[in-house]
């Protein structure tokens, strides 16, 4: 088991529900990163009912996109911009998961990527005491819808992506399972864009750990698929048909490889009318969360 030192927990906020007894919480957990040797924080969300129930809760790890990287301290709030944690915490949706939401290191990308250089903390959403903020619209795109196929180049990992911190991520999951009422048979993994690529990588590297995965606008290369198929990890991948950043057709080789390997528990949804921010529709809906909850690891996987 990966060992990471977790030094303390910082409580951000506690919200009392109208019942007066149910709460949800957002915590900051400090840890020492194995790749950087520095203290960083990740968010941990505890759902409504966690404090008043003795059951073990399913766990969802969410990997953000490239624009939400940061120092894991003063910039951690950027991970609230998109995804399941935003849905649960900012929009106060009753999602019955413990959510682990880490922040990827900059790894020097802030020296060359303009949207990382030009962002500011005023864009970080805040949880309102009453009500919820307005949602940002899904971005329009001028790309026409089509089903053209494209060639996929040899496998090259994204520069300085989630694959560099895989030990940190598994250490977070281990810590949560050991320290909270978490169900180790129901650990789910999802991520968008860079986090979608990271989802494929982490599932391939640790296939015994995940009951189901959902990469969103991030394709998986065929080279990653053997462990996914061997452990029969349920997959639901999402693409945007008008996505100019991550082409929907680049999903096909990896998904076809899973089929070739005999893996049948695979879904692929292409939102043909949407672009790269397809994740907004995916995470704002309810189908993915319901689908996750239908899956758990079998006894053989837990013993390995």
C-alpha positions in Angstrom: 0.0 0.0 0.0 1.3 3.5 -0.9 2.3 5.4 2.3 1.7 9.2 2.3 1.9 11.3 5.5 -1.3 13.0 6.2 -0.7 15.6 8.9 -4.1 17.2 9.7 -7.6 18.0 8.6 -8.9 21.5 8.2 -12.7 21.9 8.4 -13.9 24.5 5.9 -17.6 24.7 6.5 -20.5 22.8 7.9 -24.0 23.2 6.6 -26.9 22.3 8.7 -29.8 21.0 6.6 -33.4 22.0 7.2 -33.9 18.9 9.2 -31.5 20.2 11.8 -29.7 16.8 12.0 -28.2 16.1 8.5 -25.0 17.8 7.4 -22.6 17.9 4.6 -19.0 18.9 5.0 -16.1 20.1 2.9 -12.7 19.3 4.5 -9.2 20.1 3.5 -6.8 17.2 4.1 -3.1 18.0 4.2 -0.6 15.4 2.9 3.0 15.3 1.8 3.3 14.8 -2.0 5.6 11.9 -3.0 6.5 13.6 -6.3 7.3 17.1 -4.9 8.2 16.4 -1.3 6.0 19.3 -0.2 2.8 19.7 1.9 -0.3 20.1 -0.2 -4.1 19.8 0.5 -6.9 18.0 -1.2 -10.7 18.5 -0.8 -12.7 15.8 0.9 -16.5 16.0 0.7 -18.7 14.2 3.2 -22.3 13.8 2.0 -25.6 14.7 3.7 -26.3 12.0 6.3 -22.7 10.9 6.8 -22.6 12.3 10.4 -25.8 10.6 11.4 -25.4 7.2 9.7 -23.1 4.3 10.6 -23.1 2.9 7.0 -20.0 2.8 4.8 -20.3 5.3 1.9 -19.2 4.9 -1.7 -16.1 7.0 -2.7 -15.7 9.0 -5.9 -12.3 10.4 -6.9 -12.5 13.3 -9.3 -9.6 14.5 -11.5 -9.9 18.0 -12.8 -8.8 19.5 -16.2 -5.6 21.3 -17.1 -7.0 24.8 -16.2 -7.4 23.9 -12.5 -3.8 23.0 -11.6 -2.3 24.8 -8.7 -0.1 24.8 -5.6 -2.5 22.7 -3.5 -2.8 25.5 -1.0 -4.0 29.0 -1.9 -5.0 27.8 -5.3 -6.9 24.7 -4.3 -10.3 26.5 -4.8 -9.9 26.2 -8.6 -10.9 22.6 -8.4 -14.4 23.8 -7.5 -14.8 25.2 -11.0 -16.2 22.0 -12.5 -17.3 18.5 -11.8 -19.0 16.5 -9.1 -17.6 18.5 -6.2 -19.0 21.7 -7.6 -22.4 19.9 -8.0 -22.4 18.7 -4.4 -20.9 21.7 -2.6 -21.7 24.8 -4.7 -25.0 23.6 -6.1 -26.0 21.7 -3.0 -27.0 18.5 -4.8 -27.5 15.4 -2.6 -24.9 13.2 -4.1 -24.4 10.1 -1.9 -20.6 9.9 -2.2 -17.5 10.7 -0.3 -15.7 12.8 -2.9 -11.9 13.1 -3.1 -10.9 16.1 -5.2 -7.1 16.6 -5.4 -5.2 19.3 -7.4 -2.6 18.5 -9.9 0.8 20.3 -9.6 1.7 23.0 -12.1 4.9 21.2 -13.1 6.0 24.4 -14.8 2.9 24.7 -17.1 2.1 28.1 -15.6 5.2 29.4 -17.4 3.8 28.8 -20.9 0.1 28.2 -20.8 -1.8 31.5 -21.1 -5.0 30.4 -19.4 -3.1 29.3 -16.3 -1.2 32.6 -16.2 -4.3 34.8 -16.7 -6.8 33.3 -14.2 -7.6 34.8 -10.9 -9.4 33.7 -7.8 -12.5 35.7 -8.4 -13.6 32.9 -10.8 -13.7 30.4 -8.0 -17.4 29.7 -7.1 -18.6 30.2 -3.6 -21.2 28.3 -1.7 -24.1 30.6 -0.8 -25.7 30.5 2.6 -29.1 30.5 0.9 -29.8 29.3 -2.6 -27.4 28.4 -5.3 -25.5 30.5 -7.9 -26.5 30.7 -11.5 -24.9 28.0 -13.7 -22.5 29.0 -16.5 -23.8 28.3 -20.0 -22.4 25.5 -22.1 -20.1 27.2 -24.6 -21.4 27.5 -28.2 -19.2 26.1 -31.0 -19.1 26.7 -34.7 -17.7 23.2 -35.5 -20.1 21.2 -37.6 -21.3 17.8 -36.6 -19.8 14.9 -38.5 -18.7 11.3 -38.1 -15.4 11.4 -39.9 -12.8 9.0 -38.6 -9.2 9.9 -37.9 -5.9 8.2 -37.4 -4.5 7.9 -33.8 -0.9 8.5 -33.4 1.5 6.3 -31.3 0.8 6.6 -27.6 2.4 9.6 -26.1 1.3 10.6 -22.6 0.2 14.2 -22.0 3.0 16.3 -20.6 3.1 16.5 -16.8 -0.3 15.0 -16.3 -1.9 12.9 -13.5 0.3 10.0 -14.2 3.1 11.8 -12.4 1.2 11.8 -9.1 -0.4 8.3 -9.2 1.2 7.3 -5.8 -0.3 10.4 -4.2 -3.7 9.6 -5.6 -3.7 6.0 -4.4 -2.5 7.2 -1.0 -5.4 9.5 -0.7 -7.8 6.7 -1.4 -6.1 4.5 1.1 -6.2 7.2 3.7 -9.9 7.9 3.2 -10.8 4.2 3.4 -8.8 3.8 6.6 -10.0 7.0 8.3 -13.6 7.4 7.2 -16.7 5.2 6.8 -15.8 4.4 3.3 -16.8 1.3 1.2 -13.6 -0.1 -0.4 -15.8 -2.1 -2.8 -17.4 1.0 -4.2 -14.5 3.3 -5.2 -15.3 5.2 -8.5 -13.0 7.3 -10.7 -13.9 10.1 -13.1 -12.2 13.1 -14.6 -12.6 15.6 -17.3 -10.1 16.5 -20.2 -6.7 16.1 -18.6 -8.5 14.3 -15.8 -10.1 12.0 -18.3 -6.7 11.0 -19.6 -5.7 10.6 -16.0 -8.7 8.4 -15.3 -7.6 5.9 -18.0 -4.0 5.9 -16.8 -4.9 5.4 -13.1 -7.4 2.7 -13.8 -4.8 0.9 -16.0 -2.1 1.2 -13.4 -4.4 0.1 -10.4 -7.2 -1.8 -12.0 -8.0 -3.7 -8.8 -9.0 -0.6 -7.0 -11.9 0.8 -9.0 -15.5 -0.5 -9.2 -16.2 1.7 -12.3 -14.6 4.6 -14.2 -16.0 7.5 -16.3 -13.5 9.4 -18.4 -15.0 12.6 -19.8 -13.6 14.2 -23.0 -10.3 12.3 -22.5 -9.7 9.2 -24.6 -7.7 6.2 -23.6 -5.0 4.7 -25.8 -5.2 1.0 -26.7 -1.9 0.4 -24.8 -3.8 1.1 -21.5 -6.6 -1.3 -22.1 -5.3 -4.8 -21.1 -5.6 -4.3 -17.3 -9.0 -2.6 -17.7 -10.3 -5.6 -19.6 -8.6 -8.1 -17.4 -10.3 -6.7 -14.3 -13.5 -6.0 -16.3 -13.8 -2.5 -14.9 -17.1 -1.0 -16.0 -16.4 2.0 -18.3 -18.6 4.9 -19.4 -16.7 7.3 -21.6 -18.0 10.6 -22.8 -17.0 12.7 -25.8 -18.2 15.9 -27.5 -18.9 15.6 -31.2 -17.8 19.2 -31.8 -14.8 19.0 -29.5 -11.8 20.5 -31.2 -9.5 19.8 -28.3 -10.1 16.1 -27.8 -11.6 14.5 -30.9 -14.4 12.0 -30.4 -12.9 9.7 -33.0 -9.8 9.3 -31.0 -11.8 7.3 -28.5 -12.5 4.6 -31.0 -9.1 2.7 -31.0 -9.1 2.2 -27.3 -12.7 1.3 -27.0 -12.3 -1.1 -29.9 -9.3 -2.7 -28.1 -11.5 -3.3 -25.1 -14.1 -5.0 -27.3 -11.3 -7.1 -29.0 -10.2 -8.2 -25.5 -13.7 -9.4 -24.7 -14.7 -6.6 -22.3 -18.4 -6.1 -22.7 -19.3 -3.7 -19.9 -18.4 -0.5 -21.8 -20.5 2.5 -22.7 -19.6 5.3 -25.0 -21.7 8.4 -25.2 -20.9 11.1 -27.8 -22.7 14.3 -27.2 -22.6 15.2 -30.9 -24.0 18.7 -30.4 -21.4 19.8 -27.8 -17.8 20.8 -27.7 -15.1 20.4 -25.1 -17.2 21.4 -22.2 -19.4 18.4 -22.6 -18.5 17.7 -19.0 -21.1 20.4 -17.9 -24.0 18.3 -19.2 -22.5 15.0 -17.9 -21.9 16.1 -14.3 -25.1 18.3 -14.1 -27.2 15.3 -15.0 -28.0 12.3 -12.8 -27.4 9.3 -15.0 -23.7 8.9 -14.3 -24.1 9.0 -10.5 -26.9 6.4 -10.7 -24.8 4.2 -13.0 -21.8 4.4 -10.6 -23.9 3.1 -7.7 -24.9 0.0 -9.6 -21.3 -1.3 -9.5 -19.0 -2.7 -6.8 -15.9 -4.8 -6.8 -16.3 -8.5 -6.4 -14.7 -10.4 -3.6 -11.9 -11.7 -5.8 -10.8 -8.1 -6.6 -10.8 -7.1 -3.0 -8.6 -10.0 -2.1 -5.9 -9.1 -4.6 
